[in-house]
Amino acid sequence: MQQEMGRVKEELKQRVVEGSAGGGMVTVHVNGNVEVLAIKIKPEVIDPNEREMLEDLILAAVKQAVEKAQELGQAELGKLTGGLSLPGLF
């Protein structure tokens, strides 16, 4: 089972989910191991007078992407554990 879990975790590293905020103005890509891979910001959002709004959009997009990555990990590892929640996996 440990080998299978290792294989699944390696596969999750290759899978990418996206979180977005502001109607797609800010997008964040996170892999299945919950590692932030990229942050994309549309040029029209970048306004020095709206720094706090941009920070809020980035935070919201990161949170959404991390939640999706965690759900992906739980779903894939849940297949191995028969739905049991094992501490420390995600």
Secondary structure, 3 states (H helix, E strand, C coil): CHHHHHHHHHHHHHCEEEEEECCCCEEEEEECCCCEEEEEECHHHCCHHHHHHHHHHHHHHHHHHHHHHHHHHHHHHHHHHCCCCCCCCC
